[in-house]
Every structure is written in C-alpha cells, then in structure tokens.
Amino acid sequence: MERDQQLKSDALKEILKYKDEVESDPYRLHYHVMPPVGLLNDPNGFIQWKGTYHLFYQWMPFKTGHGPKFWGHYTSKDLVHWQEEPIALAPSDWFDKDGCYSGSAIIHQDQMYLFYTGNVKREDGTRESYQCVAISKDGVHFEKKGPVITLPNGYTPHFRDPKVWQGKDELWYMVIGAQKENLEGDAVLYQSHDLENWEFLGSIMDKDLSLGYMWECPDYFELNGKGILLFSPQGLKASGFNYQNVYQSGYVIGDMNEQNKLQVQKGFCELDRGFEFYAPQTMLDEQSRRILIGWMGVPDQDEDKQPTIDHKWVHSMTLPRQLTWKEDKLYQTPVKELETLRSKMVNHSDLELDVNEQFSFELENSASEIEAKINSEGTSLLEINIRDNVRIIFNSNQKLFTLERKSYVDGLVERRQCILDHLSHLQIFLDTSSIEVFVNKGEEVFTARFFPYKGKDVRIRSIGEKKIQMEVTCWTIK
Ligand code: FRU
C-alpha cells in the first residue's frame, strides 16, 4: 500500500513539475486525449457507467519512453470533453511490478472491475504474466485483488491484454492476446461464472491464421450478427499497400460456433490506413453504439523522435469512432457529439475546379474540421494540400487514395495508400499536430500525426483530365 501511494504521489509530482513545459508546446493537441506528462499508449478500460464515459490509458509518467506502466484515467459526459481523474493503477505489487499492462473494464453488481495484465520481468530478462483484477465502488478508487489467471500450457509469457464481456448466456468471457510456443500469434478465450474462477477454452480461432508472432490487444464483439475479432498482430511484412507500419491493427469476421471458436470468413483487414494507429479498444455505450478509440501511435515506430518529446510528453488517442457493419466491411465514423465542437463555419458550395485550377483558403485555426462532398464523373485527380505538410490525393484512374506527409524524422515525403473505388466524401479532423481523414463516410480512415512549422493554407487542385465539382465546408474547432 505504501509503495502504491508513493508511486502515485511521485507521478503526480511529475505532472506538476512539467506542467508549464507540457502546456507551452505549440503541438499540444486541442481536442484529443493526451498524457498530462510522459508517454501515453493503449486505451484501456473504455466503458460507460451511469452516464459517464471512462477511458483509462497506458501511462509512463516518468519519461517519454516505455517502462513500468500506470493506468491513467479520464472521464467524460459526452466523449468530447475529458476530465483528468486520480491515477487508477500503479505498478506497485509483486504481480505487476514491471507494469500494469493493458486491459478492460466491466460493471458487475454496481462495481467497476478492471482486468489487466501484471507484467513481471525476471533478472534473466524473461518475463511472467498475470491476468489481474481491481475493483471499485465509485469508478475512481480501485482496490487490487491480484491475479486470477496464470500462464496456460502451450503459450509463452507474451500473454496479455484481457478484454472481458458478458455473453448472451450470462457467462463472462475473456479474450487474451498471446504467443504460442511455436512463436505464432494467437488469441485465447476464458469463461467464468463469477469473474474469479476462469476456465481456459483454448484459442478463439477455429483454425490457424499464421499471422505474425504475437497478437496484442484483442477485442471481440458482435455487430449485425457478425462476430468480429479486433487485434494488433506483430510481425507482418509489408505487402503492397498493406502493413506499412511497424505493427498493424485490424480485424477478422466470422461466426462464433457452439464450441466458442470463431469460424473466420474473411482475411485480416486493417482498420486504419494512416501512419499512427494501434491497439484500439471498443465498448458498447448506453445508446447501444459500438465505439472505438485507438492509440495515435505505433510501438517502436520512431517514437523517440516525436517532436513533442522536447516538451516532456508524447502520443495521444484518436477521436472516438462509431462502428457499423455495412457491405461486408467495418465502417468507422466520428461520433456525432464531435459536432458540438464546431464553431465558425465557412461554406464554399458549387465549387467547380477546372483542370489545373486551384482553390485555396486559409484555416483560421489549426484545430478545424473540413468536410468535402465531391462529384467528379470520369477520370480525375484531386489533390488537397494542407498546411504545406500533408497531401491527400485521389486518382480515380488508378482508383488510388493517398495520404502523404513530411516525415517528422527527416522531412522527406512519406505516404500511405489504399485502393478505393470512388471518392464522394471526405471528413477531415485537423488538430495542431494530427489529422484524421474519414473517407466515404468511414469506408477507410487515415490517421496521422504531422508537425507543420507554419502555414494555415488549404489548397485544393484538380490535376486530372476532368473538372471536379465539390462543396467544401470548414469549421473552426472551439
Ligand atoms: C500494446 C502493448 C500491450 C501491452 C502494453 C504495454 O501497445 O504492448 O500489449 O499491454 O502495450 O504498455
């Protein structure tokens, strides 16, 4: 207990010590969840309870690198404005001394239960993994109850990130990210009557996917009668436009059979096509919406070169997105509450761009939302240049959608791309150093950090063979 309080108080001192430094960063975001100091990674324990949304996060308060993680905590009434809460978990016990790693939250008998991985590193460099529980009556102060699951046979200690839910049969289920002894990634399932005793049901998959060496942060839910397993596999090689980041996040769909095995119907599909996106977590809110938040970062991907490190903080969360299942695909749209952030609006209706014609406007604020409705029949090439740093390009001839940015490491242009049949709609959220592009109302999403020195220009050009008709609306974000 003493150690727990000591660690939490040291972390709070760290926040106070660097408050001015952190807040003076021009790249500090305006409407995204960030760490008060230090490093933030995965969203954890995302849940709504008695109207309030709770979002916990992997947090290293003492440096802008990884280490023994805490669970930081924010709450919100509307998924838009977030309030910092007392630290939920500190790595203070024998079973979590090297990190209270990722996990999830459920409500049972008017208490909040957090399930997380206790990470323990041995002196010889190997590790131990315990799935632990902590309970709270008020959703703010948590009492650790210790491990409920130890490592099963057939798996290495890369065994973590429990996501718990209640099945239609009223039983509790837990899916955990794992590495098999043959060093292939997997996700395993447990079942429980009482949240304390857990029965091991083996892999959640009905057959091997052979997808990488480790699956992190699995999440299982059903949408429109489909079983969907989200996970973040490590060890996939880039292939065409796919798997361009160091690690991936995506999903498979299928039917869960009577033996609790997912019969996969379609191959692994990436959730986000941008540069920074990893370890998302979903929850079902009180309006029965399936909402996802991801980490706007990727482990080991030039994390130590992010410019905000000079100001003692690094990384943020994505905006919350609502998931729907449409035309054999997961669609992701920004939650509608984000519209309450819109302030001054400028609308350009009936824009007609001739070949090589350019239309430009200046953002009043680096935190802005831009919506573009696009009508271009025939072959066209549309280019949107934002703040001299990011470029969105759609080539309808090649059916190719591109997001380019100037790398924050060396300033060179780098790109992420995907095949897209047509482009009719763009919704772009800009913050001081981030961009989230929702393509065709959530058919594809591109998320990225970018660090423009100056410039508030948005330049739209048609450089194809056809003129492009569009309507562009821009809102300043409060
Ligand atoms: C994913 C991850 C998880 C782990 C956590 C540690 O980014 O590696 O697997 O629980 O981060 O911070």
Residues whose N, C-alpha, C, O or C-beta is under 5 A from the ligand:
A	BS01	FRU	N41 D42 Q58 K69 Y101 S102 R160 D161 E216 C217 A279 P299
